[in-house]
Amino acid sequence: MTENLKILVVAPEVPARDRSSGELRLYTILKILSARYHIVFVALNPRGDQRDGQYRPDLEALGLEVYIRNYSFRKILSTHKFSAAFIEFYFTAEHCLSNIRILQPRCPIIVDSVDIHYYREWLKYKVTGVQKDLEKSIETKKRELIVYKRADVVVAVTREDADVVLREDPAIRFEIVPNIHPIVEGPKQSKSKNDLIFIGSFKHDPNTDAVKYFCQDVLPLVHKKHPAVKVRIAGANPPDELKRLAGPYVEFLGFVPSVTPCLQESYISIAPLRFGAGMKGKIGEAMAHGLPVVTTSIGIQGLDLKHGENIMIGDTPGEFADSILELITDEHLHARISGNGMNYIKANFTPETIRGEILRIFENIESRPVKKNSASEKLRFLTQYITQKYLKKEPA
């Protein structure tokens, strides 16, 4: 793909780069692409809160043409010629993929999975054993695979995620774009060895489960040997079931505008995840700040990490507690995990190391044949168009 061509990017909302690693990843991808291509960004389902005004300028500063509300998606498709479309999440693609196929039939479509949702939900079922969790996973799998089969390219953040889908349909074409973490070299101030940090959004089920599991099953084991250890939990809108766990040794910080001070003030980052998919941003983020991480085997999905070298891993409450206690009592281990972890991120996940891979995907996309809508999909689109035009309603 040559320079100055247009790329359509569709996401649920404007990426808030200081709120989650996934949103930072999308923002960084946009920043990389905007240096070479003209980007038209469409927020398909904006929240309508202060996020529009707060984060829209970030995109406009990159030179993006931004549409958040009061726009016609079909008019955008009718007045621009796009060389590629990049859609964040399968459920976003459900609403706009057919429109793009009909109105821009030569435009290759890339769907960014972010994580494989049905795989995460199935792993949750393996933990909870709740039938509704299994049913949700089955329904999500059906919807997700339909979208991935219709896309020209699917982006995964880990090879493990891609392999999960390829076992269902080997014909789906995958590319890998992992999480992206800038290195933050912080001040070398003295820290209390008693301070742990957990960072995560509570609109994400694995984080709610992780905090509850840690506070109820792991922290009491740590306190048997080090009763002064406390954990701070950063993340917006924790549910009431978690806030009830607050006390002298468990503090909920809520949303923080920057996680850097939290990480720089803490001695250990914890990620006691029992289910999930994709790459765990909280782990890469902590390592990029030079902070040792204690996590589970789920936490290191997509990461080539080794217990005792660049990470600490504990899959039972006892193992997790022991890993924390080892880092507290062994300064040489703490320093080794800290240094090796940061070096691992430097070598693999900074914007500089990922930039070439992102550009390669878009440079090569035009050489691939573009999939077509089926006759039934065309008929459904035309029926919807005629109905909405008659009712004078603009489609999403």
CORLIN-V791278 format. One record per helix or strand of 2 or more residues. SS is the DSSP state (A for helix, B for strand). FROM is the first residue (numbers start at 1). TO is the last residue. If there is no record, write none. Layout:
ss=SS from=FROM to=TO
ss=SS from=FROM to=TO
This chain:
ss=B from=6 to=11
ss=A from=21 to=34
ss=B from=38 to=43
ss=A from=51 to=61
ss=B from=65 to=67
ss=A from=73 to=79
ss=B from=84 to=88
ss=A from=90 to=103
ss=B from=108 to=112
ss=A from=117 to=128
ss=A from=131 to=150
ss=B from=153 to=156
ss=A from=159 to=166
ss=B from=174 to=176
ss=B from=195 to=199
ss=A from=205 to=223
ss=B from=230 to=234
ss=A from=240 to=243
ss=B from=250 to=254
ss=A from=260 to=265
ss=B from=268 to=271
ss=A from=281 to=288
ss=B from=293 to=295
ss=B from=311 to=313
ss=A from=317 to=329
ss=A from=331 to=348
ss=A from=351 to=367
ss=A from=375 to=391
